[in-house]
Amino acid sequence: MPGSILGNAVIRVEDPELLVGGATFIDNLDLGGALRLVFVRSPFAHARIRSIDTTAASGMPGVAGVFTAADLGLAPHHAFFPVNELAARPPLAEGKVRFAGDAVVAVVADNLAHAMDAAEMVEVDYDPLPAAVDPEAALEEDAPQQFEAIGSNLAASLRSPAAGDPLEDAEVVVRARFVNQRVAVMPMEGNACAAIPGDVGDGRGGAAVGDEGHDITVYVSTQMPHAFARLASRVIGIPQDRIRVIAPHVGGGFGAKAGIAAEHSVVMASALKLGRPVRWVETRSENLIAMPHGRGQIQYVEMGFTRAGDITGLRCRMIGDAGAYAGFGGALPMSTTRSMAQGVYHIPKISFDVAVALTNTTSMGAFRGAGRPEAAAFLERIMDMAADELGIDPVAIRRRNLIGSDEFPYRTQMGTVYDSGDYAKSLDAALEAAGYDALLAEQQKRRDGGDRMQLGIGLSVYVEVTGGGGGGEYASVEIHPDGTATVMAGTSAHGQGHATSFSMIVADRLGIPIENIRYIQSDTALVPRGGGTGGSRSLQIGGSAVGEAAQGVLEKGRELAASLLEADPADIVVTDDGKVGVAGVPARALTWAELSKAAADSGQTLSTALDWQSTGATFPFGAHVSVVEVDTETGWVRPIRHVAVDDCGRILNPLIVTGQQHGGIAQGMAQALWEHMIYDQEGNPRTATLAEYAMPSAAEVPFFESSNTETPSPLNPLGAKGIGESGTIGSTPAVQNAVVDAVSHLGVRHIDMPCTPERVWQAIADAKAGRRDPWRQPPSIFGRLPAPAAPASRDEPEMDL
C-alpha cells in the first residue's frame, strides 16, 4: 500500500477554476436571456398595506410581469423549520409588513435596468403601526403585536422543570446580563436564484431544453440543494422528483443559506407563471436588510461558586430575538445554546429558561456556529468575572473546573454526550504558544507605569458540537476504464474544500492519484440524495460515506483481481505504485483501468454507492488566547495577537484546517470588536450599507497563530470532527475578555459586544466615577412562561446548522 496522503498539506484542487475566472455563480450563468426580478420592499418596520397600484409599472418598457401576493398565490412558509406555525412569512407581504425590507411586490423585466425603473413606479399606500424592536420590550404585555393570532410576541419558550434552586449550594454567586448582539452574515455572494421552467442541458448554465425530465430547474446559492428541493416542493406544489436543483459556485453561506428564502419561492413562481427563465440576485444593501441575521440573544446568567472557585450551579434565563416571522435562528437558545450550556466544565446543577421574541426586524437564522458561540460567550465571560470576584487567576479557575480527559464519553446536565476530549491539553498548548507568563509581566509593567496603552489578555476554553443533526450521507465512487475515478457526495461545498478532502480519502484507499479523481456534487439530478453542508458535518459524515464507498470499491477490486490473478483475495493489496495485486509479488498486479475494463466486459461497473449512517454528533474543542491594546483615553482597541489551539479530531489536510481556523477567528473577532446590526426605535436599519456596518478588512486583524491538538472521535471511521465553526466559537469570548482585562484594574467589570471605542471609553469613565451597573432582574416574561414544553434532556442537539 502506498504511503498515506492523509494528514498532509495538499493544495486545494477546486481553487484554479475560481482563480482563472471559470466560476459559475448565479449572476454570471448564461441562461439564454433570462428575465431579471427586482423586489419592491417596505420602508416601514410595521404597517398595514392599504393598497398597491402596479398600473404604471406594468406599462414600463421591457416589463414582463408585476406580481403581488394575490397574483402568485403562494402560501406563507418558513425558511427552514417552524418556530411558530402561526408566524410563517408570506413570500410577498399580505395585509401588512413586519420589517423594513419586507418584500411587497416583484417586478420582472427583460433586464435589470428596466426592472429597477419599473419598481420605482409601483405605488404602495401604507398605514404605519407602532413597532416592537427591542426583544425584551417586545415581550411586555403592552407591546405592539406582530401576529394577532398568537396573542403576544412570544414566539416560543422553554422552561426548565422544577428541580430546586441550582444556586442553593453557592457561597458566592456571580451575576451578569450579557448581550450577544445581532450581526449580519455578509457572505461575498448574497442570496441568488434563477428558475427555468423545464430542464437544462449540462447543469453548468446551458439554455433550457424543455424536455420532460423536470417541471422546473432551479439554480440557487444554497448550502443544501436536496433540502431546498424538498422545501420547494411544498411551496410551489410540484413533486420533488420533478424539481431539479443545482448549486453552482456559492460565494459563502455561513448558515444563512440553509433553507428556502421567501424570495426564492417568488422567483420560482414567477418563472412558472411567465413560462420563461427568471433570475434574482441580491444587492449588497438588500443583503444586509433581507438575508437572515445571526446571534441575537440577551442572556441573564448566574453562576454559583465555592470561595475556593469550584462551580456549584448555573441559572440561565435567555431571550432569543426571532425577528419577524419567527426566523429559526430565534429558536437557537432553546436548542444548541441550551445543549452546550455546560461547556467544558463540571457544573452539578443547571436551570435554563428561554423566551423567544417576535420583533419588527429582519428574521433571524443561523450564522457560523449557530447557538454554540452564544453558549461559549456567556460561559467564558462569567468565568472571567468569577475569577475577578474571587481573586483567582483566570487560568486557575478554569483548570480546577475542567472535565477531565479520563471522563469521556461524558454526559452533561443538559443530556448532551461528548464523545472525546482533552481540554487541559489544548489550554496548556495555547498558554505555551502565547507565552502567557511573559504577557502577564508586560501587562503588570504597563499598569505599574500608568501607560496610556494598556495590555489585555483574554482566554477562552470551549467545546462545540458538529454533525449535531445526526442522520447519514450518500456517497458513491466509480472507477472508469481509463483508470480515473468519479466521486459523488450529498454534501454541498461552498468553500470548505470537499473536492480536495474527499479525493484525498479515495486516493488514500485506492492509490489513485488525486489529479485522476473527479468530484461531483450539488445537483439533485446527478446526486440522488444528500444532507447538504451545515453544522460542520461534511467530513465526519460525508467524508465517512466517501471512505466507506471507496472501501467497497476496494473490496470489489480485490475480489476481481484475485479471480483474474488466480490468487486468494486475502493476499491482494494496493501496491506502492497504485496497482492492485498480490502482496510481495510486483509482477502480479493489475491497474485500476484494467480492473474496470474487466468489470465492464462482464457487464458490471467497478463502483459502490451507499448511505453511511452517523452514530452521533462529535464535539470539537480548543483554547484561545487573545492579546489586545486599549487606549485608556479614547477607548480604541487594537488586537495585536491571537493564539488558537483547536482540536477537530484527526486532521486529514492541515492546510484546509488552518484556512477554516483563520476564517472563523476573523468573524468571531469582528463580532467582539466591530460588527453590530442596529435598528432605531421605529425599526429602521441604521447599518444597511458597508459604510455603516463595520465589517473589518485584513488590515484590522492581526496574523492568527493557529495550531492543533488531535483527539480522534470514536464515532466515525475517520476519527474526524468538524472545524468550520471552531474559530468563531473560541475567538469571540477570548477577544471580549481581553478588552475587559485591559481595563479591569481601573474598576471595569464588563463591556458588552461590540467593544467599540465609545463603549470602552464609557466603561472607564463610569468606573472612575464609581458608577457600577447593578444586577438587572430578568423581565417579567420569565414568571409567565408556560410549563416545560421540551424534555429535560436530549441525547444530542437536534439541529444541524
N, C-alpha and C positions, 0 to 999 in steps of 0.2 A: 504494500500500500504506500503511495507517495506520501511525503510529509504533509501534515495538515495545513491548509490555508487559513483555518480558523484561528483567531487571536492575532492575526497580522493586520497591519495598516494597509488596506487595499484602497486605491483611489476609486472614487465613485464612477461607475460606468454610465450613469444617467446624465452626468453633467455636460459632456461635449455637445449634445444636441441643444441644450439651453444656451451654451456659450456661443454657438455659431448661428443663433437665430432660428433654429429649427423648431421652436416651441409651438404648441398648438393650443394656446389659451383661447377662451371663448371669443374674445374681441377680434382675434386675427384668423379665425377659421374662415375658409372660403365656403360659404353656404349658398352660393348661387343667387345672389340678390335678395337675401333675407330682409324682411321689414324690420324697422327699429321701433322699440317700445319705450315710451317715457311715461313716468308716473306724475300725476298732479297730487301733491302731498299737502296735508293740512298744516297751516301756520299756527294753529291753536293746539294746546295740550288737551283741552276738553271742550267740546262744543257740539251742539246739535246741528245737523245738516238740514237747513230749511229747504233748499232747492239746489239743483245742479242744471246749468244751461250749457249744453255742448254744441249748440247750433253753429256758432261762429267757427269753432274748432273743426267741426266736421267738414266745413266748406273750404278749409285751407288747402293749399297746393300739396299734392303727394299723400294726403291723409287716406288711409285705408279703413280706419275704424276708430271710433272713440267710445270707450266702454265704461259704464258704471256697474255697480254691483247687480242691478236689475238686469243688465244686458247679458251677463255671463252666468248668472245662476249658480255660482259656487257656494257651497255650504261653508260656514265658519270651521276652521280647523286649527289644530295646534302644530307647532313647528316640529316637535319631536315626540313628546308624550304629554298627556294631560296632567296639569297640576290641579286644575279645577275645570270640569267639563262645561260649567256654565260660563266660563270666561274664555272661550275659544275666539279666535280672531277671524272676522270676515276678511277675505283676501282684498276686497275693496270695501271701504267703510260703509256701513249701513246704519242709518238713523243718527249716529253721532260718531265723532272721532275721539280717540282716547290718548293720543300723544302727538306732540309736534313732529310731523314726519309720517303720520298715518296716511297710507295710500288711499285716495278717494276716486280717482279717475285714471284710466290707462288710455294713452293716445298712441296709435300705431300708424307709422308713415313709411314712405319709401326710403327715407334716410334720416339720420339723427337730427340734422338741422331743421328739417320740416316737422319732425315730431316735437322738437322743443318749441318751435314757433307756434304750433297748434296748441300745445299745452298751455302757453301763455294766454290763449283765448278762451279757455274754459272758465266759466263763472260759477263759483260756489258761494252760496249765501249761508253764513254760519251764525249761530246764536251762541256766543261764548258762555261757558259754565265755569264755576269755581273748580280749581284743580287741586288734586292731592299729590304732592310732590315728595315730601319727606316721608319715608316709610313708617316712622314712629307716629307722626301726626296723622297719617292715613288710617291708622288703627284706632284712633279715637272715635268714640261713638257718634260725634257730630261732624265727622269728616265727609267731604263730598264723595259720593259713591260712584264707582266705575260701572258696576253691573247691578241694577235694581233686583234682578232675580236672585242674587246672592244675599242681599240684605245688609252687607257690610263690605269692607275692603279686605277682610280676612280670607285669603285665597285657600289657605291650607294651614294645618297646625299639627304639632306633635307634643304630647306631654308625657313625661316620664311617669311610670307607675309609682304610686306612693310606696316608698320603701325607707322612710326615715330621712333624717337630715344628713346629707353627705359631709357636712362640716361639723358634726357634733363632737368629734374627737380632736378637733383642731385646737392647738394652743395659740396659734396666730393665723388669722385669715387675711389674705391679700385680695383686694377687690379692685376692679377697674372696668371701665367701659371702653371698648375698642371699636374703631370704625375701619372696616375693610372696604375701602371706597370702590365705587363703580368705575370701571375702566372700559375703554373701547378696545376691541380685539385687534383691529388695524392690520389685517393681512395685506401683503403687497397688492393682491388682486381682491377686489371686493366681491360681493355676490354677483354672479353672472349666470345666464341661462339662455339657451337657444333651442327652440322647439320646432320640429319639422314633421308635418303630417306624413305618415308613411315611413319608409326605410331610407337609409343612406347606404352608399356603396362600401367604402373601405374603412369606415369608422374613424377617419382622420380628417374629416372636413369635406368629403366629396358631396356633390349635389344629391338631392333626393332622387331616388329612383322609383319610389312609389309602388313597390311590389306588395305582395300580400302578407309578408312576414310580420310586420308590426303596424299598428294603427298610428303610432307616433314614436319618433326618435327624439330624445332629449339629450343635448349636450349641457352639462351643468358642472359648475365648480363646486364639487362636493367631496366630502371625506368618505361617503358611504353610498356608492351607486345602487347597490341592491336594496338597501333600506329606502333610498329615495324612490326607487321603482315601486316598492310596496306601499309607501305613503302616497305616492302619486296615483296609484290605482284607486285608492279610497277617495281621493279628492276629485279626480276627473271622471271616475266611473268607467274606466277601461280595465279589463283584466290585466294582471301584472305581466303575464306572458305575452301580451300584445304591446307592451311598452319597452322600448329599448333605451337604456340609459348609458351614456358614455361620459366618463370624467376624463377630459384631456389633461394637459398640464394644468396644475392648480397652483395658483400663487399664494399658498399658505392657507391654513384653515384654523388651527389652534382651538378647535372645538366649536366655533361659530358656524361651521358648515356641516354640522352633523345631522341636520334634519331637512325639512322642506319648508322654505320660506313662503309667506303669503304671495310674494312677488312671483315665485316660481309657478305657482298654480295659475296666476293670471296670464303669464306668458304661454303656458300650455293651452289654456282655454282659448286665448286669442288666436293662436295658430290653428287650432281645430275649427274655430268659428269662421276664420277667413280662408282656411284651406291653403295657407302659404306659410313658409318659414318665418318665424319671429324671433328676434334677438333682443335681449336686455342686458346691459352692463352698468353696474353702479358707478356713479361718480364718487370721488373721494369724500366730498361733503355729504352726499347721500349715504355713503357707507357709515359715516360717523353717527348719523342720527337714525338709521334704519336697521343696520345689522345688529343682532342681539349683543348686548353688552355683557361684561363679566363681573365676577365678585359681587359686591353689594350686600354686605352683611353688617349689622350692628350687633355687637357681642357684649353681653353683660356676664362677666366671668368672676367667680370667687373660688379661690383655692386655699385649702387648709393645710397647715404645716405644724410639725412639732418645732420647738425652738431650736432643735439641732438641725432642722432642714429637711426632715422626712415628710413627704406628701401624705396627707391623711384623707383628702377628699376633694371633689371638684363639683361645683354647681355652674351650669351654663344656661343662660337664657338668651336665645338668639332671635333676631329679627331678620328675615330674608326679604329683600326687595325683588318682587317678581316683575316689576314694571307693568305695563299694560298687557292685557290678555294672558295673564298668568304664565309668562315665559318660564320654561322648565328650569332655568337657572335659579329661579326663586326657591325651588324645592331642594337645592343642594344642601342647605343647612340641615334638612331632615334626613338626608341620605348620606352622602360622602363625608361631609363635615362631621356629622354625628358618628359615623362608623370609625373615623380616625381621631376622635376626640381625646383618646388616651395617649396618642403619640408613642414616644419611646420610653415612657416612664411607668413605674409601679404606682398606680392610683387605685386604692382599695374601694372607693365609692365614687360614683358619678351620677349626677342628675342632669338631664339635658332636655330642655323645653324649647320649642320653636314656634314662632308665629310668622307666617308669610304674608306680606302685604302687597295688595294691588296699588300701583301708583300711576299717575299720568305721565309716564316716561317710557322710553324705549324698552321693549321686553327684554328680560334677562335670559341669557343662555349660558353655555359653557365657555370657559377660557382657560387655556393651558393649566391643567391641574384640577379644575372643576370641583371645588369643595375641599380638596386636600391642602392647598396653600392657606385657605382660611383657617383650617384647624391648626396647622403649624404656626400661623401668625399669632393666634391668641395664646397658645401654649408657651411659645418661646418668649413672648413679651411678659407673661405673668411669671415665668421662671426668673427672668431678669429682675422684675420688680420685687419678687420674693427674696432674691439674693441681696438686693439693696436693703430691704426691710429687716432682714435677719443678720446683716453684716457678714454674709458668706460670699466667697468668690463665686462668680457665675459658673465657672468650670466645676468647682467643687460641689455646688448644689445639684448640678446635673449628674455628675458622676454617682453620687450617693443614691440617686433615684432611677438610674437606667435599668432597663430589663437586661438581664444577663445573657450572654451568648449560649449558656447551657440550658436555657429555659424554653427553647423552641422545639416544636411549634407552640406558640403562645396565644392563649385566648384572652382578649381584653374584656373589660367590663361591658363593652358595647356589643360583645358577641363576635367581634372580628378575630379571625385566626391568622396570625402572622406565620409565614412559612419558615423563614430562617433570618438570622441577623447577628451582627456583632457590632453594636452601636458604639461601644467604648473604643473599638479598634479604629473606626473612622474618625471619632473625636480626637484620639491621640495623634492620628496621622495629620489631621488638619492643623492642630496646635503646633506640631513639629514643623510642618511646612511653612506656617505663618511666622514662626519664631515668636511665640506668644510671650515668653518672659522678657525678651528684648523690647517688644511692643509696650508691655506694661511699664518698663523702665523709662522708655521715651515719653510715654503718657505722663508719668509722675514728674519727669523733668519739666515738661511744659506747664503742668499745673503749679509746680513749685515756683516757676518763673513768672507766672501770671501771663503767659503768652496769649496774644490775641487769637492765634490759630491753635485750637485745642484738638487733640487726637482722640478719636473714639474707636473702641474695639468692640465689635459685636459678634456674638456667637449664635448659632442655631444647630440643633441636632433634631433630625426629622425622620419620620418613616412615612411612606405613602403607599398607595395601592395601585397596581396596574393589572390590566385584564380583569377588572372588577366585575364586568358583566358576565364572566364565565362563558359558557357555550363552547362552540368549536369553530373550525375554519376549514374551508375547502382548499385543496391544492392538487395539482397534477404535475407529473414530469413525464416527458416523452422523448425518446431517442429516435432521431431520424436516420435514414440510410446514408447520409453524408457524415454521420458521426456527431452532428450538433444536437443540442437538446433544447426543448422548449419547456419553460416552467410557467405555470399559472397559479395564482392565489387569489382568494376572495378578499384580501386586504386591498387598500387603495392608497398608494403612496402619494404624498404631495410635498416631497422634500426630505422624507425620512431615510431614503436610500434602500428601499426594498429590493430594487433590481440588483444592486450590489450584494446585499446581505444574503438574499435568498439564492442568488447564483453561487455565492461562496459555499453555502451549505451543500448544494448539488455538486459543485466541484470537489468538495471535501469527500463526499460519499462515493462519487463515481470516477474521480480522476480526470474529468473532462475540463479542459482549460476554460477559465471564466469567460474568455472572449468568444467561445463557441456556444455560449448559453444565451438564449433569447428569453426575455421575461414579458409576459402578457398579464394585464390587469385592467380593472376599471371599465369593463364593457360587459353589460349583462347579456349580450348576445353571444359572447365568446366564453366568458367565465360563468358557469351556470348558477352559482350562488356565492354568497360571501357576507361576512360581517362588517367589512369595511375597516376603517382605521380611526381609532379613538381610544382614549384611556391608556395609551402606550401599550396596546395589546398585541401589536403586529408581530414582533419577533417571537415572543413566548408562545403565541397561539398560531399565527400564520407561519412563522418560521418552523415551528414544530411540525405543522402539517406538511410543509415542503420537505422537511427532513425525513418524515415517515414515507412520503411518496417516493423520494429518492431511494430510500431503503427498499421499498417494494420493487422498484426497477432493478436495483442491485440483485435482489434475490432471484428475479426472473432471469437476469443476465447470467447469474451463476449457474442456474439450472440449465439454461440453453447452452452455455459454454461447456458445462460438464457433459452434456449429451453430444455435442459436436467433437469434443476432445477425448471422449470416452474416459472420463475421469469421475471421481467422487465429488459431488457438489461441495462437500466439506473442505476439499483441497483447493477450491477455486477462490482466488483473491484478485483484487485490483492491484496491478503491478506498479512499480515506480514510474513507468512511462505511460500510465493511464490505460493500459490494456487490461483484459480480463483473462486470466489463465491459471495454470497450475502453479501453486506456490513452489518457489525454488527451481522452476524449470522455465527460464525465459523464452525458450524456443516454442513452448506450447502455450501460446496466448493469442487472443483474438482482439481486434479493435472493436470499439462500440459500433462503428459503421458496419463491420462485418456481422456483428450480432443482430443489428437492426435489419439488415438485408435478409439474414437467415429467418428472422421472425416474420418479415413480410412475405417471404417465399412460402411460409406455412399458413399464410392468411391471418397473421396476428400483428399487433403493434407491440413494440417494447415500451410499455407505458404503464403508469399506475395513477389512478385518480381516487381520492379518498376525502373523508371528513375526519379531522382529528379533533377529539373532544378534550377540552380543558378539565382538569380535576379541581381547579381552584385558582383564585387570584394570587398574585405574588406581591411582595412588599419590599420594594427598594428602600434604601435609607442612605443617610450620609450626614456630614457635618460641614458647616461653612463658617469661615471667619472673614468678617468684613472690617476694613480699616478706612476711616474717613477723617477728613479735616473739617472743622467747623469754625467759621469766623464768628467769634462771640460778639462782635459789634454789629454785624449785618445779618447774621443767621445763615449765611451762604454755606452750603455743604459741598465738599469735593470728595468723591470716592477715590481713594488712591491705591487700594489693593483689595482683591477679593480672592480668597483661597477656598476651593471647593474639593471635598473628597466625597464622591458619590459612589454607592455600591449598587450596581444593577445586575448582580449575579455574574454569570460567566459572560465575558466580553468576546464577541465574535470579531468586531472590527473597531479597534480603538480610535481610528480616525473619525468614524461616524459618531461614536460615543462622545468624543471631545466636542464635535460640532454641536451636538444636541445640548451638551452642558453649557457651552458658551451662549447659545441662543436663549436657553431658559434663564440663565443668570441675568442676561441683559433685560429680559422682560420683567423678571422679579425685582431687579434693582430699579427699573423705571417706575414700578408701582410704589416702591418705598420712597422715592425721591421726587418724582415729577408728574406722573400721569394721573388724571382725575377728570372724569366726565361730569360736568357741572350743569345744573339747571337752576334758573331763578325761581322765585316763589310762584310765578304763573306757569311754570313748566317749559319755559323757553330754553333751549340748549345754549349754553354760553361758550361751549368749546366745540363748535361744529366744523371747524377747519383746522388745518395744521398750523395756522397762525396763532391759534389759541390753545389747542390741545398739545401739551408738552411732551411729545414723543422724542426721546433722545436719539442722537446720531452716534456714530462711533467715536466722535470727538469728546463726548460727555462721559464715556465709561472707561475705566482702566483696562489693561490687559488682564484677562482672567487666568488665574493659576489653578488649573484643574487637574485632578488625578483620581485614582480609583482604588478601592479595595474590591475583592471579588469573593462573594459568599453565594455559591450556587443555590438555586432553588431546587428542592426535591420534586417539584410538581410538574416539570416538563423535561423532555429528554435533552434539551439544550442547556438546562440549568440557568436559563436566562430570565431576567426581569426587565421591565421597561425602563427607559432612560429619558424619554422625550420631555417629561414634565419635572423631573427631579430638580433641575437647576432653578426653576421658578419657585419651587416649594421651599428650598433651602435658603435661597438668597434674600427673599423679601424680609423675613424677620431678622436675619443677620445684619442687614443694612440698617433697618429701623433701630435695632438695638445699638448699633454703633453710633448713630446720631444722638440718641438719648445719652449713651455713655459718655460722649464727648463733653456734655454739659451737665452731667449728673452731679458733679462736685459743686455746681452753682445752685443746687437745690431743685433741678428739673427732674420730675418723676416720670413723665410720659409726654410724647408728642405723637399725635395721630398722623397717619399717612394721608397724602404725601408730605414728607418732611420738607416743605418749602421754606425758603428764607424767611418769609413772613411768619410762619408758624414757629420756626425755631427762635427767631428774634422775640416773638411774643412770649414764648415759654420762658426764655431767660429773663425778660422784663418782669413777668409775673412772679418768678422765683425771687428775684431781687426785692420785689415789693412785698414779699411774704404772702402773695396770693397763691392758694393751692386749691384745685378743684376738689370739692368733697365727693364722696361716693354718691353717684346719681342713681336713685332707685329705678329699676326697670319699669316700663309703662304698665298701666293697669290691665292691659290685654292679657297678661300672664295670669291674672287672677280670674279671667273669664274663659280660658281655654277649655274646650270640651274634654271629656275623658280620653285616655290614651287611644289613639286611632291606629297605632302600629305596634308590632311585637316589641317586647322589651329588649330583645337581642336578635341579631341576624348573624348567620354563619359568615356571610360575606356581604360586602356592599353590593347593591342590586343594580347599579347603573355603570355603564361603561362609556365615558365621555372623553 
